[in-house]
Amino acid sequence: MYIAKENRYEHMKYLRCGRSGILLPRVALGLWHNFGSVDCFETMKEMLFTAFDQGITHFDLANNYGPIYGSAEENFGRIMDSDLRPYRDEMILSTKAGFDMWPGPYGNFGSRKYLMASLDQSLKRMKLDYVDIFYHHRPDPDTPLEETMGALSDIVRQGKALYVGISNYHAGDLKKAAKILQDNGTPLLITQPNYNMFDRWVEEDGLLDAAEETGCGVICFSPLAQGMLTDKYLSGIPENSRAARNHFLKSSSITNEKLDIIRKLNELAKKRGQSLAQMALSWVLRKDKVTTVLIGASCKEQIQDNVKIVDHLDFTNEELEEIERIISM
C-alpha cells in the first residue's frame, strides 16, 4: 500500500488559477502517453506515486487516452482504488471529451448527448464520484456553443465536476465560451492549449491575453514539442522514441536546421545550469502568464528532473533575447 511522503508539499510551487480559489502546481502530470493498454502497469504506479511525492497534485486525462480508448482512465482508476483513494481530496483530477470516442453520431465533438454520456463513462473507468475539472477537448464547428457550454454548466450542477475548462480553443471562441459560462453561473476555470518554443500560436492568437481578461487560468500541453526540446535527438533518432514511431512526432520534422537550433538551445540551457527540457519548461512558465505546464513522462526519473524547474523559472532579458535569436535562425 502506497504511503505518500510527509514532506511532499515542501518543494513544489503553486499559482492561483485565474481568478478562482484553486491553486495549481506549476508542474502537472498528463496521462496522454505511457498510461494505456500497451504500457507497463507497475511503471504507471511508480510515476504517479513519484509525482504526488514531488507535490504534483494535478493529474490530467481524457476519455480517449490510450491506446486503447479509455485505457488510461481505466488504469488510473485501478491505481486510485488500490493506493490513491486516501489522498483523493488532495488531488485535482481532470478529464475531457471532444475527440472521437465510440462509433456512431454521438461519440464525437461537442453535443450535450456526447459530453454527458462520456463523462459518465469516464467516472466509471476512473472509479470516481466526480472530477475536479471537465474539459471540452476541442471546438465543434457545427454544435452551437451555447449547447456545449450549457452541458458543461449542467455537469457542474449535477455534481459530476467541480469546475469546467476548454482545450484547443482560440482567443475569440474562448471569450464567447467564458461569457456563456459566466451567464450560466459556472465560470470558466482554465484553458488548455499546446505551447512551446517552436509552436507559438497562442502568442499570435492573443489567447494568453484573452485568458487573463476573462479570468481563467492556462495549462499548456506539449511544452517540449513532443520531445524535440530535449537532448533526445541530438545524436539521431532513438529506437522506440516518438519520432521513431512516426505518430505524433514525425521523423521528417527533425531536420538538420531544426537540430542546429536545438543544439544551440541546449548550450544556452547548460549555461543556465539546466537541461534543455528544464529550460523549455521554465520558458513556458516565464512571467507567470501560464499557470501550469503539463508534462508527460515514461519513467519516474523524468518527473524528478522536471519538477526541479520550480527553483529556476527566472530568465534574464539577455537569455530571452538569445532564445528568440536562436529560434528565428
C-alpha positions as CSV (number, residue, x, y, z in Angstrom):
1,M,0.0,0.0,0.0
2,Y,1.4,3.4,-1.1
3,I,2.1,5.9,1.7
4,A,2.8,9.4,0.5
5,K,5.8,11.3,1.7
6,E,5.1,13.7,4.6
7,N,7.2,16.4,3.0
8,R,5.6,16.3,-0.4
9,Y,4.5,19.9,-0.4
10,E,7.8,21.4,0.7
11,H,9.4,21.9,-2.8
12,M,6.6,22.4,-5.3
13,K,5.3,25.9,-6.0
14,Y,1.6,26.7,-6.7
15,L,-0.1,29.5,-8.5
16,R,-3.7,30.7,-8.4
17,C,-5.7,29.5,-11.4
18,G,-7.1,32.7,-12.9
19,R,-9.5,34.4,-10.5
20,S,-10.6,31.2,-8.9
21,G,-9.9,29.8,-5.5
22,I,-7.8,27.0,-6.8
23,L,-4.0,26.8,-6.6
24,L,-2.4,24.6,-9.2
25,P,1.1,23.1,-9.1
26,R,3.4,24.8,-11.6
27,V,4.1,21.3,-13.0
28,A,1.2,18.8,-13.6
29,L,1.3,15.3,-14.9
30,G,-0.5,14.3,-18.1
31,L,-1.5,10.7,-18.9
32,W,-1.7,11.2,-22.6
33,H,1.1,8.8,-23.3
34,N,2.5,5.8,-21.4
35,F,-0.6,5.0,-19.3
36,G,-2.5,2.9,-21.9
37,S,-3.3,-0.7,-22.5
38,V,0.2,-1.4,-24.1
39,D,2.2,0.1,-21.2
40,C,3.7,-1.3,-18.1
41,F,1.2,-1.0,-15.1
42,E,4.0,-1.0,-12.5
43,T,5.7,1.8,-14.2
44,M,2.5,3.8,-14.2
45,K,2.1,3.4,-10.5
46,E,5.7,4.4,-9.9
47,M,5.3,7.5,-12.0
48,L,2.0,8.5,-10.2
49,F,3.5,7.9,-6.8
50,T,6.7,9.8,-7.7
51,A,4.7,12.8,-9.0
52,F,2.5,13.0,-5.9
53,D,5.5,12.7,-3.6
54,Q,7.0,15.7,-5.5
55,G,4.0,17.9,-4.8
56,I,2.2,17.4,-8.1
57,T,-1.4,17.4,-7.2
58,H,-2.9,17.8,-10.7
59,F,-3.3,14.7,-13.0
60,D,-4.8,15.3,-16.4
61,L,-6.6,12.7,-18.5
62,A,-9.1,12.4,-21.4
63,N,-11.7,9.8,-22.4
64,N,-9.7,8.6,-25.4
65,Y,-6.2,8.5,-23.9
66,G,-4.7,5.1,-24.5
67,P,-4.3,3.1,-26.6
68,I,-6.9,1.7,-26.5
69,Y,-9.5,4.5,-25.9
70,G,-10.4,4.7,-22.3
71,S,-7.5,2.6,-21.0
72,A,-5.6,5.4,-19.4
73,E,-8.6,6.3,-17.3
74,E,-9.1,2.6,-16.5
75,N,-5.5,2.2,-15.4
76,F,-5.7,5.4,-13.3
77,G,-8.9,4.1,-11.8
78,R,-7.2,0.8,-10.7
79,I,-4.4,2.8,-9.0
80,M,-6.9,5.2,-7.4
81,D,-8.7,2.2,-6.0
82,S,-5.7,0.3,-4.8
83,D,-3.5,3.1,-3.5
84,L,-4.5,6.7,-4.1
85,R,-8.0,6.8,-2.6
86,P,-6.9,8.2,0.8
87,Y,-5.4,11.2,-1.0
88,R,-8.4,12.0,-3.3
89,D,-9.1,15.3,-1.6
90,E,-5.5,16.4,-2.1
91,M,-5.8,16.0,-5.9
92,I,-7.1,17.9,-8.8
93,L,-8.2,15.3,-11.4
94,S,-9.4,16.2,-14.8
95,T,-10.7,14.5,-17.9
96,K,-12.0,15.6,-21.3
97,A,-14.4,14.8,-24.2
98,G,-14.5,16.2,-27.7
99,F,-12.5,13.8,-29.9
100,D,-13.6,10.5,-31.4
101,M,-14.5,8.0,-28.7
102,W,-17.1,5.5,-29.9
103,P,-18.9,4.6,-33.2
104,G,-21.9,6.4,-34.5
105,P,-23.0,10.0,-34.5
106,Y,-23.0,10.5,-30.7
107,G,-19.4,9.7,-29.8
108,N,-17.5,12.8,-31.0
109,F,-17.3,16.6,-30.9
110,G,-19.5,18.7,-28.5
111,S,-23.1,17.8,-28.3
112,R,-24.9,17.6,-24.9
113,K,-25.6,13.9,-25.6
114,Y,-21.9,13.1,-26.1
115,L,-20.5,15.2,-23.2
116,M,-22.9,13.8,-20.7
117,A,-22.5,10.2,-21.8
118,S,-18.7,10.5,-22.0
119,L,-18.3,11.9,-18.5
120,D,-20.5,9.1,-17.0
121,Q,-18.3,6.6,-18.7
122,S,-15.1,8.3,-17.6
123,L,-16.2,8.4,-13.9
124,K,-16.9,4.7,-14.0
125,R,-13.5,4.0,-15.6
126,M,-11.7,6.2,-13.1
127,K,-13.7,4.9,-10.1
128,L,-14.7,8.4,-9.1
129,D,-17.9,10.2,-8.0
130,Y,-16.7,13.4,-9.6
131,V,-13.8,15.0,-11.4
132,D,-12.4,18.3,-10.4
133,I,-12.2,19.7,-14.0
134,F,-14.1,18.6,-17.0
135,Y,-13.0,19.9,-20.4
136,H,-14.5,20.3,-23.8
137,H,-11.5,18.9,-25.7
138,R,-11.8,20.8,-28.9
139,P,-14.2,23.3,-30.6
140,D,-17.1,21.9,-32.5
141,P,-17.9,23.9,-35.7
142,D,-21.4,22.5,-36.0
143,T,-22.8,22.3,-32.5
144,P,-24.0,25.7,-31.1
145,L,-21.5,26.9,-28.4
146,E,-24.5,27.5,-26.1
147,E,-25.3,23.8,-26.2
148,T,-21.8,22.7,-25.4
149,M,-21.3,25.3,-22.6
150,G,-24.8,24.6,-21.3
151,A,-23.9,20.9,-20.9
152,L,-20.7,21.8,-19.0
153,S,-22.7,24.1,-16.7
154,D,-25.2,21.4,-16.0
155,I,-22.5,18.8,-15.3
156,V,-21.3,21.1,-12.5
157,R,-24.8,21.5,-11.2
158,Q,-25.2,17.7,-11.2
159,G,-22.0,17.4,-9.0
160,K,-20.1,15.4,-11.6
161,A,-17.4,18.1,-12.0
162,L,-16.4,20.9,-9.7
163,Y,-15.0,23.2,-12.5
164,V,-15.0,23.3,-16.3
165,G,-12.4,24.0,-18.9
166,I,-11.8,24.2,-22.6
167,S,-8.9,22.9,-24.7
168,N,-7.6,23.8,-28.2
169,Y,-9.9,26.9,-28.3
170,H,-8.6,30.1,-29.9
171,A,-9.0,33.5,-28.2
172,G,-12.2,34.6,-29.9
173,D,-14.1,31.4,-29.0
174,L,-12.6,31.4,-25.5
175,K,-14.2,34.8,-24.9
176,K,-17.5,33.6,-26.2
177,A,-17.4,30.4,-24.1
178,A,-16.4,32.3,-21.0
179,K,-19.3,34.7,-21.4
180,I,-21.8,31.9,-21.8
181,L,-20.5,30.0,-18.8
182,Q,-20.4,33.2,-16.7
183,D,-24.1,33.8,-17.6
184,N,-24.8,30.2,-16.6
185,G,-23.2,30.8,-13.2
186,T,-20.3,28.4,-13.9
187,P,-17.2,30.5,-14.6
188,L,-14.5,29.1,-17.0
189,L,-11.7,27.8,-14.8
190,I,-9.0,27.1,-17.3
191,T,-8.0,26.7,-20.9
192,Q,-5.5,24.1,-22.2
193,P,-3.6,24.9,-25.4
194,N,-0.4,23.5,-26.8
195,Y,2.5,25.9,-26.4
196,N,6.3,25.6,-26.7
197,M,9.3,27.5,-28.1
198,F,8.6,26.1,-31.5
199,D,4.8,26.4,-31.6
200,R,3.9,30.0,-30.6
201,W,0.3,30.3,-31.9
202,V,-1.1,31.3,-28.5
203,E,1.0,34.5,-28.7
204,E,-0.1,35.3,-32.2
205,D,-3.7,34.5,-31.4
206,G,-3.8,36.6,-28.2
207,L,-5.0,33.6,-26.2
208,L,-2.9,34.4,-23.1
209,D,-4.3,37.9,-23.0
210,A,-7.9,36.6,-23.5
211,A,-7.4,34.2,-20.6
212,E,-6.2,37.0,-18.4
213,E,-9.1,39.2,-19.5
214,T,-11.7,36.6,-18.8
215,G,-10.1,35.4,-15.5
216,C,-9.3,31.9,-16.4
217,G,-6.0,30.0,-15.9
218,V,-3.8,28.5,-18.6
219,I,-2.3,25.0,-18.6
220,C,-0.1,24.1,-21.6
221,F,0.5,20.7,-23.1
222,S,3.3,19.6,-25.5
223,P,5.8,22.1,-23.8
224,L,8.7,20.0,-25.2
225,A,7.3,19.8,-28.7
226,Q,6.8,16.1,-28.4
227,G,10.3,15.6,-27.2
228,M,12.2,17.8,-29.7
229,L,13.1,20.3,-27.0
230,T,15.2,17.7,-25.2
231,D,18.6,16.2,-25.8
232,K,17.0,13.0,-27.0
233,Y,17.5,13.6,-30.8
234,L,20.9,15.3,-30.8
235,S,22.6,12.1,-31.8
236,G,20.0,10.7,-34.1
237,I,16.5,9.2,-33.6
238,P,16.5,6.6,-30.8
239,E,14.6,3.4,-31.1
240,N,11.1,3.5,-29.5
241,S,11.1,7.3,-29.4
242,R,8.1,9.2,-30.6
243,A,9.9,10.2,-33.8
244,A,10.8,6.5,-34.4
245,R,7.1,5.6,-34.1
246,N,6.4,8.4,-36.5
247,H,3.0,9.1,-35.0
248,F,2.5,12.4,-33.1
249,L,6.1,13.5,-33.9
250,K,7.2,12.8,-37.5
251,S,10.8,11.9,-38.1
252,S,10.7,14.2,-41.1
253,S,10.2,17.1,-38.6
254,I,13.7,16.6,-37.2
255,T,15.6,18.4,-39.9
256,N,19.3,19.4,-39.8
257,E,18.2,23.0,-39.5
258,K,15.9,22.1,-36.5
259,L,18.7,20.1,-34.9
260,D,21.1,23.1,-35.2
261,I,18.6,25.2,-33.3
262,I,18.1,22.5,-30.7
263,R,21.9,22.2,-30.2
264,K,22.2,26.0,-29.7
265,L,19.3,26.0,-27.2
266,N,21.0,23.1,-25.4
267,E,24.2,25.1,-25.0
268,L,22.2,28.0,-23.5
269,A,20.4,25.7,-21.1
270,K,23.8,24.4,-19.9
271,K,24.9,27.9,-19.2
272,R,21.7,28.3,-17.1
273,G,22.5,25.2,-15.1
274,Q,19.6,23.3,-16.7
275,S,18.9,20.6,-19.2
276,L,17.3,21.7,-22.4
277,A,14.0,20.1,-21.3
278,Q,14.1,22.0,-18.0
279,M,14.8,25.3,-19.7
280,A,12.0,24.7,-22.2
281,L,9.5,24.0,-19.4
282,S,10.7,27.1,-17.5
283,W,10.3,29.2,-20.6
284,V,6.6,28.3,-20.9
285,L,6.1,29.4,-17.3
286,R,8.1,32.6,-17.6
287,K,6.5,35.8,-16.2
288,D,3.6,33.7,-14.8
289,K,1.5,34.1,-18.0
290,V,0.9,30.4,-17.8
291,T,-0.4,28.8,-14.6
292,T,0.9,25.3,-15.1
293,V,3.0,23.3,-17.5
294,L,1.7,19.8,-18.3
295,I,4.5,17.2,-18.6
296,G,4.4,13.7,-19.9
297,A,6.8,11.0,-18.7
298,S,7.9,7.5,-19.4
299,C,9.8,7.0,-16.1
300,K,9.9,8.4,-12.7
301,E,13.3,10.0,-13.3
302,Q,11.9,12.3,-15.9
303,I,9.4,13.6,-13.3
304,Q,12.0,14.1,-10.7
305,D,14.1,16.1,-13.2
306,N,11.2,18.2,-14.5
307,V,10.0,19.4,-11.1
308,K,13.4,21.0,-10.4
309,I,12.3,23.8,-12.7
310,V,10.3,25.4,-9.9
311,D,13.6,26.7,-8.5
312,H,14.7,28.3,-11.7
313,L,11.8,29.9,-13.5
314,D,13.5,33.3,-13.9
315,F,15.2,34.4,-17.1
316,T,17.3,37.5,-17.8
317,N,16.3,39.7,-20.6
318,E,19.5,38.7,-22.4
319,E,18.6,35.0,-22.1
320,L,15.1,35.6,-23.5
321,E,16.6,37.6,-26.4
322,E,19.1,34.9,-27.1
323,I,16.3,32.3,-27.2
324,E,14.4,34.4,-29.7
325,R,17.5,34.9,-31.8
326,I,18.3,31.2,-31.9
327,I,14.7,30.1,-32.8
328,S,14.5,32.7,-35.6
329,M,17.7,31.4,-37.3
